[in-house]
Amino acid sequence: MTKNPIINALSASAYIFLVVSVMTFVTRPLRDKPDTFFAPITVLFVLTLSVAVMAYLFFYQPLLLFIDGKKKEAVDLFVKTVGIFAALTIVVLILLFSGSF
């Protein structure tokens, strides 16, 4: 991704928003139908894709920095990205529990 932890954390948040939006709107016509054999398969596909995307967003640049011998920069970038993502998560939780959504 980038060496900017804000962009990395916002990209992860945007990906989550996109996945939830697609799942909400795509499954709306299927609400009254029973789950089939393909429901858990689909969930595992989405989970696997999400893990890969999040690994790319959170670990790719820090890994490159680490491989280049810039261990402190790698750890700093990772910790800042996770910290910003945690702050975004807290904001979403506060909005959710305050009744804003």
C-alpha positions in Angstrom: 0.0 0.0 0.0 1.6 3.3 1.0 3.9 4.5 3.7 1.1 6.7 5.0 -0.6 5.0 8.0 -3.7 7.2 7.6 -4.3 6.2 4.0 -3.7 2.5 5.0 -6.2 2.6 7.9 -8.7 4.5 5.8 -8.3 2.0 3.0 -9.0 -0.8 5.4 -12.1 1.0 6.7 -13.3 1.7 3.1 -12.9 -2.0 2.2 -14.9 -3.0 5.3 -17.6 -0.5 4.3 -17.7 -1.8 0.8 -17.9 -5.5 1.8 -20.7 -4.8 4.3 -22.6 -2.7 1.8 -22.4 -5.3 -1.0 -23.4 -8.1 1.4 -26.3 -6.0 2.7 -27.7 -5.1 -0.7 -26.9 -8.4 -2.5 -28.5 -10.5 0.2 -31.6 -8.4 0.6 -33.6 -10.4 -1.9 -32.5 -13.7 -0.2 -33.7 -12.8 3.3 -36.9 -14.9 3.1 -35.1 -17.9 1.7 -33.4 -20.6 3.8 -29.7 -20.9 3.7 -28.2 -23.4 1.3 -25.0 -25.3 1.2 -23.4 -22.3 -0.5 -24.0 -19.8 2.3 -21.1 -21.0 4.5 -18.9 -21.4 1.5 -19.6 -17.8 0.5 -18.8 -16.6 4.0 -15.5 -18.5 3.9 -14.6 -17.0 0.5 -15.3 -13.5 1.7 -13.4 -14.2 4.9 -10.4 -15.4 3.0 -10.5 -12.5 0.6 -10.8 -10.1 3.5 -7.8 -11.6 5.3 -5.7 -11.3 2.2 -6.8 -7.7 1.6 -6.2 -6.7 5.2 -2.8 -8.4 5.2 -1.9 -6.4 2.1 -3.1 -3.1 3.6 -1.5 -3.6 7.0 1.7 -5.7 6.3 2.9 -5.1 2.8 4.8 -1.9 3.2 6.1 -2.7 6.7 7.3 -6.0 5.4 9.2 -4.3 2.5 10.7 -1.9 5.0 11.7 -4.8 7.3 13.3 -6.7 4.4 15.2 -3.5 3.4 16.7 -3.5 6.9 14.6 -0.5 8.2 13.2 -2.4 11.1 12.3 0.6 13.3 10.4 2.3 10.3 8.6 -1.0 9.6 7.4 -1.3 13.2 6.5 2.4 13.4 4.4 2.2 10.2 2.6 -1.0 11.4 1.9 0.4 14.9 0.7 3.7 13.5 -1.6 2.0 11.0 -3.1 -0.2 13.6 -3.4 2.7 16.0 -5.3 4.8 13.5 -7.5 1.9 12.6 -8.2 1.3 16.3 -9.2 5.0 16.7 -11.5 4.7 13.7 -13.0 1.5 15.2 -13.6 3.3 18.5 -15.3 6.2 16.7 -17.6 3.8 14.9 -18.4 2.0 18.2 -19.1 5.3 19.9 -21.4 6.3 17.1 -23.1 2.9 17.1 -23.7 2.9 20.9 -24.8 6.5 21.0 -27.6 5.8 18.7 -26.3 8.0 15.8 -26.7 5.0 13.4 
